[in-house]
Amino acid sequence: MKTSRVSFAAALAAGSVLVLSGTAFAHVGVQPVGEAAKGGYATLNFKVPNERDNASTTQLEVNFPVDQPLTSVMPQDVPGWTVNVEKTKLDKPLTVHGKQVNEVVTKVTWSGGKIGPGMFQQFPVSVGKLPENADQMVFKAIQTYDNNEVVRWIEEPKEGAAEPQTPAPVLKLTAAKGDDHHAGAKTDEAKNAEKDAAGHGHDEAADHGSDTTARALGIAGIVIGLGGVAFGVASRRRSA
C-alpha cells in the first residue's frame, strides 16, 4: 500500500513537471534578429507555437506598449496571413528626424492563416526607434484557436518571481554601442596611409638623391674627359 502511494505521488509530480514545462516553453515569445539596441532599430520575430493537439491557431494579436511608443512599425508579409495595423493619436507629438509624429502603432493583428498542432509560425516586424531609457519592452499578445479558445499572454514577468502561467512576450534591450571601433579602424587606416605616404616620400627622396649623385658623377666625368682632350691637343702642338 505504501509503495503504491509513493508511486502515485511520483507520477503526479512528474505529470505536474510536464504540464508546467509545457506552459513555460510553449508560450508566445519575441526575439530580435541580431540585437535590439537602445535607441536603435531592429527586426523582431514574434514566435507563436501551437499548444493544442486538437485545434489550430488562426489569429495573433500583439499590443505595443503605449508608454514606450514606436514611431516605425512595419510588419513583414507572411504568406497565407492577413495583417491589420492599428494606430492611435499621441497626446504629445514626438519629433523624429526633424519631423513631428502625431500617431503610433498600438496593435498588429495577423489572421486568416493556420498554425496546426505541433507547428509554429514567426511573424517578423521591423520597429524603431527603441526606447533609450529602458531595459525591456513588454508586448501583450492574444492567441486565438479555430475552436474559439482564446489564450491571453498578458502577464508581466517580475524579477525574482516564478514565471507566470501566461507570460507576455518580453524584449530585452541591449546597451547602445558607440562608434569607437569605427573610429579605431579609421585611425588605423589613417596611420597606414601616413606610413605609406612617408615610405613613398622616402623612396622619392632616395631616388632624387641617387639621380643627383649620378648627374654629378656624369658631369665630373665629362669635365675630366674634356680636360684630357685639351691636354692631348696641347701636347701635339708642342711636339709640332
C-alpha positions as CSV (number, residue, x, y, z in Angstrom):
1,M,0.0,0.0,0.0
2,K,2.9,2.3,0.9
3,T,4.7,1.6,-2.3
4,S,1.5,2.4,-4.3
5,R,1.2,5.7,-2.6
6,V,4.8,6.6,-3.3
7,S,4.4,5.6,-7.0
8,F,1.3,7.7,-7.3
9,A,3.0,10.7,-5.7
10,A,5.9,10.3,-8.1
11,A,3.7,10.0,-11.1
12,L,1.7,13.1,-10.0
13,A,4.9,15.1,-9.6
14,A,6.2,14.0,-12.9
15,G,2.9,15.0,-14.6
16,S,3.0,18.4,-12.9
17,V,6.5,19.0,-14.2
18,L,5.5,18.1,-17.7
19,V,2.4,20.4,-17.6
20,L,4.5,23.3,-16.1
21,S,7.3,22.7,-18.6
22,G,4.8,22.8,-21.5
23,T,3.4,26.0,-20.2
24,A,6.8,27.6,-19.7
25,F,8.3,26.7,-23.0
26,A,5.3,26.8,-25.4
27,H,4.2,30.4,-25.0
28,V,4.2,33.3,-27.5
29,G,7.6,34.9,-27.4
30,V,9.6,37.7,-29.1
31,Q,13.3,37.6,-30.2
32,P,15.3,40.2,-32.1
33,V,17.1,39.3,-35.3
34,G,20.6,40.2,-34.1
35,E,20.5,42.7,-31.2
36,A,17.8,45.2,-30.1
37,A,20.0,48.2,-29.0
38,K,18.5,51.0,-27.1
39,G,17.7,54.0,-29.3
40,G,18.1,51.9,-32.5
41,Y,16.0,50.0,-34.9
42,A,15.5,46.2,-35.1
43,T,13.6,43.4,-36.7
44,L,11.6,41.4,-34.2
45,N,10.2,37.9,-34.6
46,F,7.0,37.0,-32.7
47,K,7.2,33.3,-32.4
48,V,3.8,31.5,-32.0
49,P,3.8,27.8,-31.2
50,N,0.5,25.8,-31.3
51,E,-0.1,24.4,-27.9
52,R,-3.2,22.3,-28.7
53,D,-3.4,18.8,-30.1
54,N,-6.9,19.2,-31.4
55,A,-7.0,22.8,-32.7
56,S,-5.1,25.2,-34.9
57,T,-4.1,28.8,-34.2
58,T,-5.9,31.2,-36.6
59,Q,-5.1,34.6,-35.1
60,L,-2.4,36.5,-33.3
61,E,-2.9,40.0,-31.8
62,V,0.2,41.8,-30.5
63,N,-0.3,45.0,-28.4
64,F,2.5,47.6,-28.4
65,P,3.3,49.4,-25.2
66,V,1.7,52.9,-25.2
67,D,4.2,54.2,-22.6
68,Q,7.0,53.3,-25.0
69,P,5.7,54.5,-28.4
70,L,7.5,53.3,-31.5
71,T,7.3,55.7,-34.4
72,S,8.1,53.0,-37.0
73,V,6.3,49.6,-37.1
74,M,6.4,47.7,-40.4
75,P,5.1,44.0,-40.4
76,Q,6.7,41.7,-43.0
77,D,4.3,39.9,-45.3
78,V,3.6,36.3,-44.1
79,P,2.1,34.1,-46.8
80,G,-1.4,32.9,-46.0
81,W,-2.0,35.6,-43.3
82,T,-3.7,39.0,-43.4
83,V,-2.2,41.7,-41.3
84,N,-4.0,44.7,-39.8
85,V,-2.2,47.6,-38.2
86,E,-4.0,49.9,-35.7
87,K,-2.7,53.3,-34.8
88,T,-3.6,55.8,-32.1
89,K,-3.0,59.5,-31.7
90,L,-0.5,60.8,-29.2
91,D,-1.4,63.3,-26.6
92,K,2.1,64.8,-27.1
93,P,3.6,64.6,-30.6
94,L,7.1,63.1,-30.9
95,T,9.9,64.6,-33.0
96,V,11.8,62.1,-35.1
97,H,14.5,63.1,-37.7
98,G,13.2,66.7,-37.5
99,K,9.6,65.7,-38.2
100,Q,6.6,65.6,-35.8
101,V,4.9,62.2,-35.3
102,N,1.3,62.5,-34.2
103,E,0.3,58.8,-34.1
104,V,1.9,55.5,-33.4
105,V,1.1,51.8,-33.9
106,T,-0.5,50.3,-30.9
107,K,-1.7,46.9,-32.2
108,V,-0.8,44.5,-35.0
109,T,-3.1,41.5,-35.8
110,W,-2.4,38.6,-38.1
111,S,-5.4,36.4,-39.1
112,G,-6.7,34.1,-41.8
113,G,-3.8,31.7,-41.7
114,K,-3.4,28.5,-39.7
115,I,-0.8,27.0,-37.3
116,G,-1.5,23.3,-37.0
117,P,-0.8,21.1,-34.0
118,G,2.9,20.6,-33.3
119,M,3.8,23.6,-35.6
120,F,4.9,27.2,-35.0
121,Q,4.9,30.4,-37.0
122,Q,7.1,33.5,-36.9
123,F,5.7,37.0,-37.6
124,P,8.5,39.5,-38.3
125,V,8.2,43.2,-37.6
126,S,10.6,46.0,-38.3
127,V,10.5,48.5,-35.4
128,G,12.1,51.7,-34.1
129,K,13.1,53.9,-32.6
130,L,13.6,51.7,-29.5
131,P,13.5,53.3,-26.0
132,E,16.8,54.7,-24.8
133,N,16.0,54.7,-21.1
134,A,14.5,51.2,-20.7
135,D,16.0,47.7,-20.4
136,Q,13.0,45.9,-21.8
137,M,9.7,46.1,-23.6
138,V,6.6,44.1,-22.9
139,F,4.3,43.1,-25.8
140,K,1.0,41.7,-24.6
141,A,-0.3,39.1,-27.1
142,I,-3.6,37.2,-27.6
143,Q,-3.7,33.9,-29.4
144,T,-6.9,32.6,-30.9
145,Y,-7.7,29.0,-32.0
146,D,-10.2,27.7,-34.5
147,N,-12.3,26.1,-31.7
148,N,-12.9,29.7,-30.4
149,E,-10.4,29.2,-27.5
150,V,-8.5,32.4,-26.6
151,V,-5.3,32.5,-24.7
152,R,-4.1,35.8,-23.3
153,W,-0.4,36.1,-23.0
154,I,-0.5,39.3,-20.9
155,E,1.0,38.6,-17.5
156,E,4.2,40.6,-17.0
157,P,7.1,38.6,-15.5
158,K,8.5,40.0,-12.3
159,E,12.2,39.8,-11.4
160,G,12.9,37.2,-8.7
161,A,9.4,35.7,-9.1
162,A,8.3,32.5,-10.8
163,E,7.3,32.7,-14.4
164,P,3.5,33.5,-14.8
165,Q,1.2,30.9,-16.2
166,T,0.6,33.0,-19.3
167,P,3.6,35.4,-19.6
168,A,3.6,38.2,-22.0
169,P,6.4,38.4,-24.6
170,V,9.4,40.4,-23.3
171,L,12.0,42.0,-25.5
172,K,15.4,42.6,-23.8
173,L,17.1,45.8,-24.9
174,T,20.9,45.9,-25.1
175,A,23.2,48.9,-24.4
176,A,23.8,51.1,-27.4
177,K,27.2,50.7,-28.9
178,G,29.3,53.7,-29.8
179,D,31.4,54.2,-32.9
180,D,34.7,53.7,-31.1
181,H,35.5,50.6,-33.2
182,H,34.8,52.5,-36.4
183,A,36.9,55.4,-35.3
184,G,39.7,53.0,-34.4
185,A,39.5,51.4,-37.8
186,K,39.7,54.8,-39.4
187,T,42.7,55.7,-37.2
188,D,44.5,52.6,-38.3
189,E,43.8,53.3,-41.9
190,A,45.0,56.8,-41.5
191,K,48.2,55.5,-39.8
192,N,48.8,53.0,-42.6
193,A,48.2,55.8,-45.2
194,E,50.6,58.0,-43.4
195,K,53.2,55.2,-43.3
196,D,52.7,54.6,-47.0
197,A,53.0,58.2,-47.7
198,A,56.1,58.5,-45.6
199,G,57.6,55.5,-47.3
200,H,56.8,56.8,-50.7
201,G,58.3,60.2,-49.8
202,H,61.4,58.5,-48.5
203,D,61.7,56.5,-51.7
204,E,61.3,59.6,-53.8
205,A,63.9,61.4,-51.8
206,A,66.3,58.4,-52.2
207,D,65.6,58.3,-55.9
208,H,66.1,62.1,-56.2
209,G,69.4,61.8,-54.2
210,S,70.6,58.9,-56.5
211,D,69.7,60.9,-59.6
212,T,71.6,64.0,-58.3
213,T,74.7,61.9,-57.5
214,A,74.6,60.2,-60.9
215,R,74.3,63.6,-62.6
216,A,77.2,65.0,-60.6
217,L,79.4,62.0,-61.4
218,G,78.4,62.3,-65.1
219,I,79.3,66.0,-65.2
220,A,82.6,65.3,-63.4
221,G,83.4,62.6,-66.0
222,I,82.6,64.9,-68.8
223,V,84.9,67.6,-67.3
224,I,87.7,65.1,-66.8
225,G,87.2,63.9,-70.4
226,L,87.4,67.4,-71.8
227,G,90.4,68.1,-69.7
228,G,92.1,65.0,-71.2
229,V,91.3,66.1,-74.7
230,A,92.6,69.6,-74.1
231,F,95.8,68.2,-72.7
232,G,96.3,65.9,-75.7
233,V,95.8,68.7,-78.1
234,A,98.3,70.9,-76.3
235,S,100.9,68.1,-76.3
236,R,100.6,67.6,-80.0
237,R,101.1,71.3,-80.7
238,R,104.3,71.4,-78.6
239,S,105.6,68.4,-80.4
240,A,104.9,70.0,-83.7
